[in-house]
């Protein structure tokens, strides 16, 4: 496979990548007992003696055509530009998804909340405005500290709603000088903003067939909240924040950095046997392998503590 890069001098250079079947780049992240490990075939890039073509000039290209042929070429270029725009948006969303997931794990956010509208409220900016005010009032009700990470999603009917990871709510809280149960707080604060009976704050996991609420682990909460960032990336404006989270003040945990190593002389089977390890105090959350035609194999393993901390 080949790529064109631009050197610091401005020169365009053609480089060629060679996928090494027996060499692997391994990435490991750890925080609070959570672990993600992945590996993929290493690629060695080298400069070729090929001349890079000049940068593409749309106007010069279109000047070769006229009439219906030019109109068709213009539409083709517009479609290609839109495809590149969406690809960049998806890449940004993937980075935001990873950051969101690790923020939740690093800060031990073990409660899942969902804010909804009863009305078909489709305005994303208004939803973000309501959510910002909801966070402010939740902080006030909880004594000034409310650590959260949230993603936004548009329902099939068009209405916005918000998925939130936070610390487990207290058994009791105070709202407008009245003592209430902790699980009621989110809804009362939300309705004080969006209107009486115009929404809910659902607390907890999903219902089992027996009607009980099954709590998600921290890793699964992180996966659930962050997945809506990539699900939503086409709908969100280009300049829009992909997700919302608490700022770096008040003891917010720092994000872990990946450790990278390169392993030589191992087969794919050897690598899976080395990486698929789970200690007695860990459980496997997920793992998968993909085989790319030109880029080789990729593997990913996610584990978490058996008993996530409160």
LINRAPE-V970641 format. One record per pair of residues at least 24 apart in sequence whose C-alpha atoms are under 10 Angstrom apart, sorted by the first residue. I is the first residue (numbers start at 0). J is the second residue. If there is no record, write none. Layout:
i = (I:I)
j = (J:J)
This chain:
i = (0:0:0:1:1:1:1:2:2:2:3:3:3:3:4:4:5:10:11:11:11:11:11:12:12:12:12:12:12:12:13:13:13:13:13:13:13:13:14:14:14:14:14:14:14:15:15:15:15:15:15:16:16:16:16:16:16:16:16:17:17:17:17:17:17:17:18:18:18:18:18:18:18:19:19:19:19:19:20:20:20:20:20:20:20:20:21:21:21:21:21:21:21:21:22:22:22:22:22:22:22:22:23:23:23:23:23:23:23:23:23:23:23:23:24:24:24:24:24:24:25:25:25:25:25:25:25:25:25:25:25:26:26:26:26:26:26:26:27:27:27:27:27:27:27:27:28:28:28:28:28:28:28:28:29:29:29:29:29:29:29:29:29:29:30:30:30:30:30:30:30:30:30:30:30:30:31:31:31:31:31:31:31:31:31:32:32:32:32:32:32:32:32:32:32:32:33:33:33:33:33:33:33:33:33:33:33:33:33:33:34:34:34:34:34:34:34:34:34:34:34:35:35:35:35:35:35:35:35:35:35:36:36:36:36:36:36:36:36:36:36:36:37:37:37:37:37:37:37:37:37:37:37:38:38:38:38:38:38:38:38:38:38:38:38:38:38:39:39:39:39:39:39:39:39:39:39:39:39:40:40:40:40:40:40:40:40:40:41:41:41:41:41:41:42:42:84:84:85:85:85:86:87:88:88:88:88:88:88:88:88:89:89:89:89:89:89:90:90:91:91:91:91:91:92:92:92:92:92:92:92:92:92:92:92:92:93:93:93:93:93:93:94:94:94:95:95:95:95:95:95:95:96:96:96:96:96:96:96:96:96:96:96:97:97:97:97:97:98:98:98:98:99:99:99:99:99:99:99:99:99:99:99:99:99:99:99:100:100:100:100:100:100:100:100:100:100:100:100:101:101:101:101:101:101:101:101:102:102:102:102:102:102:102:102:102:102:102:103:103:103:103:103:103:103:103:103:103:103:103:103:103:103:103:103:103:104:104:104:104:104:104:104:104:104:104:104:105:105:105:105:105:105:106:106:106:106:106:106:106:106:106:106:106:107:107:107:107:107:107:107:107:107:107:107:107:107:108:108:108:108:108:108:108:108:108:108:108:108:108:108:108:109:109:109:109:109:109:109:109:109:109:109:109:109:109:109:109:109:110:110:110:110:110:110:110:110:110:110:110:110:110:110:110:110:111:111:111:111:111:111:111:111:111:111:111:111:111:111:111:111:111:111:111:111:111:111:111:111:112:112:112:112:112:112:112:112:112:112:112:112:112:112:112:112:112:112:112:113:113:113:113:113:113:113:113:113:113:113:113:113:113:113:113:113:114:114:114:114:114:114:114:114:114:114:114:114:114:114:115:115:115:115:115:115:115:115:115:115:115:115:115:116:116:116:116:116:116:116:116:116:116:116:116:116:117:117:117:117:117:117:117:118:118:118:118:118:118:119:119:119:119:119:119:120:120:120:120:120:120:120:120:121:121:121:121:121:121:121:122:122:122:122:123:123:123:123:123:123:123:123:123:123:124:124:125:126:126:126:126:126:126:127:127:127:127:127:128:129:129:129:130:130:130:130:130:130:131:132:132:132:133:133:133:133:133:133:133:133:133:134:134:134:134:135:136:136:136:136:136:136:137:137:137:137:137:139:139:140:140:140:140:140:140:140:140:141:141:141:141:141:141:141:141:142:142:143:144:144:145:145:146:146:146:146:146:146:147:147:147:147:148:148:148:148:148:148:148:148:149:149:149:149:149:149:149:149:149:149:150:150:150:150:150:150:150:150:150:150:150:150:150:151:151:151:151:151:151:151:151:151:151:151:151:152:152:152:152:152:152:152:153:153:153:153:153:160:160:160:161:161:161:161:162:162:162:162:162:162:162:162:163:163:163:163:163:163:163:163:163:163:164:164:164:164:164:164:164:164:165:165:165:165:166:167:167:167:168:216:216:216:216:216:216:216:217:217:217:217:217:217:218:218:218:218:218:218:218:219:219:219:222:267:267:267:267:270:271:271:271:274:274:274:275:275:275:275:276:276:277:277:277:278:278:278:278:279:279:280:280:280:281:281:281:282)
j = (44:293:294:44:45:46:47:44:46:51:46:50:51:52:46:51:51:51:50:51:52:53:54:46:47:48:49:50:51:52:45:46:47:48:49:50:51:52:44:45:46:47:48:49:51:42:43:44:45:46:47:41:42:43:44:45:46:293:294:41:42:43:44:45:293:294:42:43:44:293:294:295:296:43:263:264:294:295:263:264:265:266:267:294:295:296:262:263:264:265:266:267:269:270:261:262:263:264:265:266:267:270:260:261:262:263:264:265:266:267:270:295:296:297:259:260:261:262:263:297:257:258:259:260:261:262:270:274:297:298:299:256:257:258:259:260:261:299:255:256:257:258:259:260:299:300:101:254:255:256:257:258:259:301:101:104:105:254:255:256:257:258:302:303:101:102:104:105:106:107:252:253:254:255:256:303:104:105:106:107:255:303:304:307:308:104:105:280:281:302:303:304:305:306:307:308:101:104:105:107:217:218:281:282:284:301:302:303:304:307:104:218:277:281:283:284:300:301:302:303:304:101:257:284:285:286:299:300:301:302:303:257:258:259:274:275:286:298:299:300:301:302:259:271:274:286:287:288:297:298:299:300:301:259:260:261:262:267:270:271:274:288:296:297:298:299:300:261:267:270:288:289:290:294:295:296:297:298:299:261:262:266:267:294:295:296:297:298:261:262:263:294:295:296:294:295:233:237:232:233:237:233:237:229:232:233:235:236:237:238:241:228:229:230:231:232:233:229:232:228:229:232:237:241:225:226:227:228:229:230:231:232:233:240:241:242:225:226:228:229:232:241:228:229:241:225:228:229:240:241:242:243:150:221:222:224:225:226:227:228:229:241:242:221:222:225:226:228:225:242:254:255:148:149:150:164:221:222:224:225:226:228:241:242:243:244:254:148:164:217:218:219:220:221:222:223:224:225:226:218:221:222:225:253:254:255:256:147:148:164:221:244:245:251:252:253:254:255:146:147:148:149:163:164:165:166:217:218:220:221:222:224:225:244:252:254:164:217:218:219:220:221:222:252:254:255:303:217:251:252:253:254:255:146:147:148:165:166:217:250:251:252:253:254:146:164:165:166:167:216:217:218:221:252:307:308:309:146:147:148:163:164:165:166:167:216:217:218:220:221:308:309:164:165:166:167:168:203:214:215:216:217:218:219:220:221:307:308:309:147:163:164:165:166:167:168:202:203:204:214:215:216:217:220:309:147:148:149:162:163:164:165:166:167:168:201:202:203:204:205:214:215:216:217:219:220:221:223:224:147:149:161:162:163:164:165:167:168:182:185:199:200:201:202:203:204:220:224:149:150:151:160:161:162:163:164:185:186:199:200:201:202:203:204:224:151:159:160:161:162:163:185:186:189:198:199:200:201:202:154:158:159:160:161:162:186:189:197:198:199:200:201:158:159:160:161:189:190:193:194:196:197:198:199:200:158:193:194:196:197:198:199:158:159:193:196:197:198:154:156:157:158:159:197:153:156:157:158:159:160:193:197:153:154:156:157:158:159:160:153:157:158:159:151:152:153:158:159:160:234:235:236:239:159:239:159:151:158:159:160:161:193:151:159:160:161:243:192:189:192:193:160:161:189:192:193:243:243:188:189:192:185:186:187:188:189:190:191:192:193:185:188:189:245:188:174:185:188:189:191:192:174:184:185:188:189:173:174:172:173:174:175:176:184:185:188:168:169:171:172:173:174:181:184:172:173:249:245:249:245:249:244:245:246:249:250:251:243:244:245:246:221:224:225:242:243:244:245:246:221:224:225:227:228:241:242:243:244:245:223:224:225:226:227:228:229:231:240:241:242:243:244:224:225:227:228:230:231:232:235:240:241:242:243:227:228:230:231:232:234:235:227:230:231:234:235:198:199:200:200:224:227:242:200:201:220:223:224:225:227:242:200:202:220:221:223:224:225:242:243:244:203:217:220:221:223:224:225:244:217:220:244:245:309:202:203:309:202:284:303:304:305:306:307:308:303:304:306:307:308:309:284:285:301:302:303:304:307:284:285:303:284:295:296:297:298:298:298:299:300:298:299:300:299:300:301:302:300:302:301:302:303:302:303:304:305:304:305:304:305:306:305:306:307:306)
